[in-house]
Amino acid sequence: MLSKGRTMRAQSAMEYLMTYGWAILIIAIVLGALFSLGVFSSSSFIGTTCIPASGYFCSNPVLHNGNFVATVGQSTGTTWTSANIFFISGGGTPSGPSNSLFTGCVYYSYANSITSGQTFTVTFNSPLTAAGTACGTAFSTTVGTSYSGAMWAEYTTTGVTGQQFSQIATATLKAT
C-alpha cells in the first residue's frame, strides 16, 4: 500500500510533466509552422542594397514587377557624352562593347550627356539583345526572388576615343 506522501509526490510529478509537456508541444508546433512558412530561410533576410564605387552614386534601388529602378550618378570630374548602364548578375565584367553579349545582363541606354555631379534614374526591365539574341533573362516578378550583381557604365568622353567602362556599384535585389 502506498503512503499518502508518496501518492501526493507522484501526482505532483505527473502534473509537472503534463504542464510542461503541453507547453513544449505547443512550442514545437509553432516552430514547425514558422519553419514551413520560410521564416528561418536565409533568403528572407536579404534586402535590397546598392553600394556605389568611389566617384559614383547609387540609391533608392527597387525591384518590383520585373523592373529594377535605381538612382545613379557620377562625380568623376568628366562629362560623359553618352552612356549605357548595365546590370550584370553575378558580378561579372563587361567583355566588349554593348553590341556584343554580356553574360546575364540587362541594360539602360542614356543618350544625353551626363555631367559630373549629375544623378539620373535608370530602369532595367529587359535583357540586352544583340544580333537577335538576348543575354540573360528578364527579372522575375515573383515576390522574394533575389539577384546580386554589378552595375557598369559604358560611356564616351570628349577627347578620348572609344568606349570606356567603369563599375558604378554592386547591388543586391529582392523582388517586392
N, C-alpha and C positions, 0 to 999 in steps of 0.2 A: 504494500500500500504506500502510495506517495504521500509525503507530508505536505501540509498546506503551503509551506515556504517554497518547496521545490516546484509545486504546481504554479504558484504565482510567478516564480522566476521563468518557468517555461512559457507561460502565457505572455509575459513581458518580452521575452526574446522573440516570440512569434510576431507580436505586434510591431516590434522594432524592425524585423526583417520585412514584413508586409508593407509598412510605411515607406521605408527606403527602397524596397523593391519596386513599388509603383512609381516612385519619383525617378528612379534610374530608367525604368521602362519608358516613361514619358520623355525624358531627355534623349534617349536613344531614338525614339520616333521623330522628334523634332530635328535632330541632327541628320537622320536619314532623309527627311523631307528637304532640308536645306541643301544637302549634297545632291539630291536628284534634280533640284532646281538650278544647279550650277553655281551656287553662291561661293563655293570653295574652289572654283576653276580659276587658274591664273589669268586667263584671258579676260575675266571680269574686272581685273584690276588695271588693265591697260587703258590709259586715257588718250586724248588727242593732244599732241605737242608739236611744236615747230621750233627747233633750236637753230638760230642763224649762225652762219660763219662770220668771222671778223670782217667788218665793212659792209655787212648786209643786214637786212631787216626782214623778219617773218613773224606775223602774229595772226590771231583770230582764225586758226585752222578749223574747218568744219567739213565733215564728210557726211552728206545727207542725200538720200535719193540717188545715189550713184554719182554725185558731183562733189569734188573736193575743191573748196574755195579757201583762199588764204590771201592775206595782205602781205606783199613783199616789196622790197625796195633795195636800193644800193646807195652807198656813200663812199665810193671808191675814188672820188675826185675826177672821174672821167664821165663823159656823156656817151651813152650807148645810142647809136643811130638806129638800130633795130634789135629786137631780141626775141628769142624763143625760150620759154621756160619749160623745162622738162621735169617730170617726177618719174624717177626710175626706182621701181620697187626692189627691195633687197639691197639698196645702196650701191648699185653698180655705177660705172662711169661711162660717159659718152664715148662711143668708139669712132665717131665720124660726124660729118655734117648732118643736119636734120633730114636730108633726103635719103639717108641710109637708115637702117633699122637698129634701134637700141633694144636691149632685152627688157621686157616688162615695163615699157614706158608709156606715159600719156603726156600730152604737151599743151601749152598755151602759147599762141603766137601774138606778139605785141609789136606792131609795125611802127609805132611812133617812137620818137627819141625819148630816152629816159635820162634825166639829168641826175647828177649826184645829189642825194638827199631826197629824191622823189620816191614816193610809195605808190603802188597801184594794186588793184585786186586781180588775182588770177583765178580762173576756173578751169579745173581739169575734169573733163567729163567723157572723154573718148580716147581710145588708144591711138597712137601715132600710126598713120597709114602711109607707106611709101611703096610706090610701084604696085599699088593694089593689094599689098599685104599688110595686115595690121600687126603691130608689135605690141604684145601684151594684150590684156583684156580690159574691158570697162570695169569700173569699180562696182562692187556688189551693192545691191540695195537691201541686203539682209542685215537687219539691226544686229550689232555686235561683231560683225566681220571686221578684222583688223588688218592693217597694212603698215609696213615701215619701209622707208627708202630715203633717197636723196633728191633734193631739188637742184637742178643745174640750169645755168643760163648760157645760152649760145648767143653771142652778140657781136656786133661790129662797132668799131670806134673810128673817129676821124684820125687819119694819119697812120693807121695800122691796117695792113692788108690781110684779108682772110678772116675767118671766124675765130672767135676766142671763146674759151669755156671757163666757167667759174662755178664752183659749188656754192650755192646760196645757203642751203640749210639741210638739216636732216629732220624728217618728220615721222611721227608715229600717229596713225589714224585709227579711229574706231567708228564704224558706221552708226549713226543715230537715226 
